Amino acid sequence: MIKYVIRRLLLMIPVIIGVTLLIFLLQAFTPGDPASLALGSDATEAELEQWREERGLNDPIPVQYVKYMWGVLHGDFGISYRSPKNIQEPSLSAGPPPSWWPCSAFPFRRSSAFSWALLRR
C-alpha cells in the first residue's frame, strides 16, 4: 500500500509540470501585449519596455517558465498585470474562508453517497 501511495505521489510531479506548462504557454501565446493592457493605450514605448523588463517578459519563453516555477516553489505567484499587487495579496487579506463552506458540501456528499448506495443494490 505504501509503494502504491509513493508511486502515485511521484506520478503527480509530471502531471503538475505538464499542467503548469500548458497554462503558462496558453498565457504566453495569448494575442495582445500585457504591457499595453496594464499601462493603457496612452503609455509611451519607453514605459512599455520598462514594464516588460521589470516583469521579465523580454526573456525567452523557457527562461520565463523556469523563473515562474522557481517563484511558485518559493510561494511567489507573481505580480498581477492589472494592478501592481502581488497575486496572493488579495486572497490572503480576505482572511480564512468562512467555516460554513465545508459544511455546505455535507448535504451534497450525503445525498450523493445515498444515491450511489441505492444504485449499487
Secondary structure, 3 states (H helix, E strand, C coil): CHHHHHHHHHHHHHHHHHHHHHHHHHHHCCCCCHHHHHHCCCCCHHHHHHHHHHCCCCCCHHHHHHHHHHHHHCCCCCECCCCCCECCHHHHHCCCCCCHHHHHHHHHHHHHHHHHHHHHC
